């Protein structure tokens, strides 16, 4: 039954509250209507005489607040509170108790109600305040519950993302030392569309990959993980070079959510004992060879990006001679497409080579820390992109040199 209780005529429509009164006594229901008429609330009051009717009405139109008598034909005591919460969990609940029920109201609040009122002691002012506070407390509880759920979901997502990050598969004393840097552009993310990985096969050859999926977001991050895991599996399964990239492209085309999605990839096989590396590029920049603090881009033939023109398979492998000691640096364009200063110029590969030459310690993690810090300082936050960097270092002694000494070289 609609009792059509409204507040002042100038009350804004967006503050109108839907109140459901569950009360079997018509006299008590009339008193509630009169009390509400004395308040400043703008209320759409619906009256039902049983809990069954109340639950049915709430299913049709969710109320903001339920005024609930604890003595109904089909429900008694705090059990009614729980049944209302199950039916309309977003509604505030105010129980109505008798003068002789000293503890019933407190028990109802302990069971989840927001407040209680004692029949016979209710006034318009008290009812006004009780409804306002109860609705507000329920909204705060709902917001806090959502926040806790979001925090738990974020923690679960971080654990999942952390578990999907690459772990190099190298023996305890490898001839090649990998160092990596992985910085997703999305705030709060651990994974991005950029990906990298390193494995060493039984023949002692070190295999590495770096790639960049077009676009930014969770779909691209998922594709990056998919391609990285597929690359590792295929390498361990014996696939190499163009045949490896062809299978990666088939996987990308099958798994991508957007037909325009593509990925650039650089994959290599490093044999320090043989003094060479075999590099295969798919739309990606060639690695940099770093020797004695100086860097130069290796001469490797370009190839088409994966998924750009599926089935083209225009990839060729280039063999690169290696010095007895040095490093190969592979990176995604997030490191080079930033600005080179206050002007519009971009850093580019030549700028990155200059940054490497200025590094006080051109080896291992110290070099990567220098690269990320220097390029971000130059960019000044104008180009936010995913960054993945992989440095593969080998020496004749198996140990990395220390930092440069002032006025000299390491």
N, C-alpha and C positions, 0 to 999 in steps of 0.2 A: 504494500500500500504506500502510495506517495503522499506524504504529509505536506509537501511543497512549502517548506520553511525557507525563507530567504532573508538575507540581511539587508543593510542599507541599500537604497537604490543606486548610490554612486559607487558601490563596491566593485572593483575591477573583475571582469569575468574570469581571468586566469587564476584568481584565488578561490574560486568556488570549490567547496569540498563536498565529496560524496560520502554521506554518513549513512550507515546501515544500522538501524536499531532492531535488535533481536530481543523482544519482550512480549510475553504472553498476556500480560495484564493491560487491558485498554486504558485503564486509569493512569497507570504509570507511564504509558506511552504518551498520553495527552500531556502529562506534566513535563516530560522531556521536550515535547514540541513547544510548550509555552516557555520553558527555560531558554530554548534555542532562539525563540523570537525576541528575547531580551538581550541577546548577545550581539556583537558586531560581526559575527561570522556570516559568510554567504554560503548557505548550506542547501544541498539537495538531499533531503532526508527521506529514506525509504524504511518502512516499518514492516516487519514480518513477525509472526507469533510462534515460530518454531525454528530450531536449529537447521532442520532439513530444508525449510523454505529459505533460510538465510544463506546456506551453502549453495543452493540452486540459484539464488539471485546473484551472489558473488561470482558465480561462473559466467553469468551473462554480462555483468558490469562490475568490475572490480572496485570496491569502495576504498576510500582513503582512510576511513576510521570505522570501526565496529563498536557500537555500544551493546554490551552483551550481558544479559541477565543470567545469573548462575543457576536459576531454578526454572527450567523449561520443561514442557511435556516430554520431550525426547532427549534431554541432556541435563545432567546435574553436576555441579562442582567444576573443578579445574580441568576435567576431561574435555569440557566444552571449549575451553581456551585452546587446547591442543588441536581440536578438530577444526576450529576457525583458522588457526595458523596454517594447517595443512591445506585448507581450501583457498585461502587468500593470504599468502605469506607476506605480501608487500603492505598490507593494511595494518594500521595501529589498532590495538585492542584496548578498550577501557571496559572493565567489568563493573556491573551494578550489583551491589550487595545490600542486604538488609541491616537494620540497626543491631540486630542480635548476632550477626556474623562477624565477630571481632577479628578473626584470623583469615577469613576467606579471601579478602582482598589481597593481603600480603602473600598468601599462597598462590593466588592467581598471578601476581606480578613475578613471583619466583618461577612460575611455569612459562613466562614469556610475555604476559600482558604488559602494556606500557604504563598503565595506571589503574586505579579503582576509585569509584565514588560510592558513597553510602546513601541509599535512598532515604529521603526524609531530611537529609542535610545538604541537598544540592541547591545551588542558586544559579542564576543565569551567569553571573560573573565567574563562579567556580567552574561551571561547565565550559564556558568560553576558554578559560585558561587551560583546563585539562585537555580539551581537544587539540588546541594549538600545540601544547607541549608534547602530547602523545604523538601527533603526526610528525613533529620535528624530530623527536627521539627515534622514531621508526625510520625516518629518512637517513639520519646519522648512522643508525645500525646497519641499514642496507648499504650505504656508501662504504662503511668500514668493512663489511663482509666482501663487497666487490673488490676493495683495495687488497684485502688479504688474498682473495682468489687470484687477482692479477699478479701479486707478488709471488705466489706459489707457482703460477704458470710461467712467469719470467724466470724463476729459479730452475724450473724443469727444462725450459727452452735453453737456458745457458748450459745446463748439464748435458743436454743432447748435443748442442753445438760444440761444446768442448770435446765430447767424445768423437765428433766427426772431424776434428782437426787432424792434420797429418802427423804421423810419428815416423821419422826416417828409419828404414830397414837397413841398418848397417851393422857390421860386426863390431865387437868392443874396441878393436884397435884398427880402424879403417885407414887406408892410405889417403883417402879423401875426407876432409872435414867439412860437413855442411853447416851453414849458418843461415837462418831465415828470419824474415820480418813479415808480419801479416797484420795489416791495419784496415779493418772494414770501415767504409765510409759511413754506413748507417749507424746512427747513434744507438748505443747499447747493444749492438750486434757483435757476435764473435765470428760469424761466418759471412762471407760475401761471395760475389760471383767470381772473384779472382781465386785461383787455386794453385798449389804447388805440391810437389812430392819428390822423394828421393828413395831409391832402393838399390841394393847391390846384389847382383846375381852370383851364382856359384862360380862363374868364371872370373870373378874379381872385378868385373866392369861395373861402374856406377852409372845408373840411369837416373835422369832428372827430367822434370816437366814443370812448366809454368804456363798458366793460361788465364784468360780473361773472358768471361761470358758477357755479352752485350746487355746493357741495362743495369738497373740497381733495384734490389728488393729481395724478398724471400724466395721467389721463384728462381731468380738467377743464382742465389746462394745454394739452393737445392740442386740446380743443374751443375754448379761448380763441384759440389761434393760428389755427384753422380759421375762426372767425368774423371775426377781424381781417382776414385775407387776403381772405375773401369780401367783407367790407364795402368794402375798398379797391377791389377789382375791380368791384363793382357801382356804386360812386360814379363811378369813371372811365368806366364804361359808361353813365352817364346816369341811374341810378335814384336816387330821392329819397324821403325822408319815409316814409309808410306803405308804399308799394310796396317800398322798400328793406328795411324791417323784415320784411315778409311773406316775402321771399325768404330773408332771414337765418334766419327761423324754420323754413322748409322745410329748409334746410341743417342746422340744429341737430337737428331731429327725425330726419333721415335718418342723421346721423353719431353721435348720442349713444349711449353704451353702457348707459345706464340710462334707462328710460322716465320716471323722475321728474326727470331733469336738466332745468334751465331756466336762462335767463340774463336778467339785467336789463341794459338798454342805454339810453344817452342819446346821441343823435346830433344834430348841429347844422350849420347853414350860416351862416357868419359873413361879412357884407359890410360892412366898415368904411366904405367909400366911401358906401354907401347908409344907413349908420347903423342897421343892424338885424341881428338874428340870428334864424333860424328853428330852433326846438327841437322835437324829437320824442322822447318818453319811452316806454320799455317797461319799466315796473316799477322805474324808476330815479329817484333823487332829481334834482330840477332843478338846473342849475348855479347857482353864486353869481356875481353881478356885483360886482366889486371896483372901487371908484372912490375915489381919494384915501385909500387905507388902510382904507376902510369897506366892508363886504360885506353883501349882501342877496340872498336867493334870488329868482330871476326867476319870474315868473308864467307857468308852462307847464302845460298840461293833462296829467294822468297817463294812463298806458296800461298794459295788461297785459303781464307779462313774457313773453319769447319761450319757447315750449314749454310754458307753464303750461296753457293751453287752446288747443292748436293749431287754427288756422283761425278764431279769433275776430276777429283783426285789429282790435282796439279801440285804435287809435292816431290821434292828431290832432296836427297841427303848430301850434305857437304862435309868433307873431312878437313879438320882444322889441326894444324901442327901446334903442339904445346911445348912450352919451356920446361926445364927440369923443376922449377918451382913457380907457382903463380896461382891465379884464381880465375874462375869464370863467374860472371855476374849476370843473372837473369832477373828481369823485373817486368812488371806490368806498367801500363802507361800512366797509372796514377802517380808514379814517381817522376815522370818527365813532362807531363802535360800541364803542370802547375806553372805559375808565372815566374819569370826570372828576376823580378824586382817590381818596382812601383809602376812600370809601364805595361803595355799590352803584350810584350814579348813573352813567349813561352820558353821554358827551360830547354826542352829537347834533349837529344842524345849528346850533342856537343857540350851543352851546359852541364849535363850530368858528369861527363868526362872531366870537366874543369873542377867540379865539386869533389870528385875522387882525388884529383891531383892535390887538392888543398887539405886532404884529410891528415891529421897529425898521426894517426895510426891506421895504415891502409890494410888492415887484416881483420878477419873474423867479425865478431859482434861489434867491436869498436868502429869498424868501417860502416856497418849498417846503421848504427846509432848516429854517426856523423851524417850519413846520407839523408836519413829521415828528418833530422833536426835542421840541417842546412836547407833542404828543399822546402820545408814548411816555413822556415823563416823568410825565404825569398818570396814565397807565394803569398804570405800574410793572410791566409784563410780565405782566399778568393776562389780556390778550386778544390772542392772537397770530393775526393774519389777514393775508391778502394786502392790499397797499395799492397803488393806482394813482391818480395825480393828474396832471391835465393843466391847464396854465395857458396861456391864449391872451391875449396882451397887445398892445394897439395904442395908439399915441400920435400926436398931430398932427405931431410932429417926427421920428418914426421912431426915436427914441432913448429908452431907459428912464431915468427920473430916478434920482438917487442916493438914499442912505438918508436918513431923517428926521434933521434936526438937533435937538439937545436943546431941548426947550421949543417946538418948532414942527413944521411939516409939510414934506414934501419938495416 
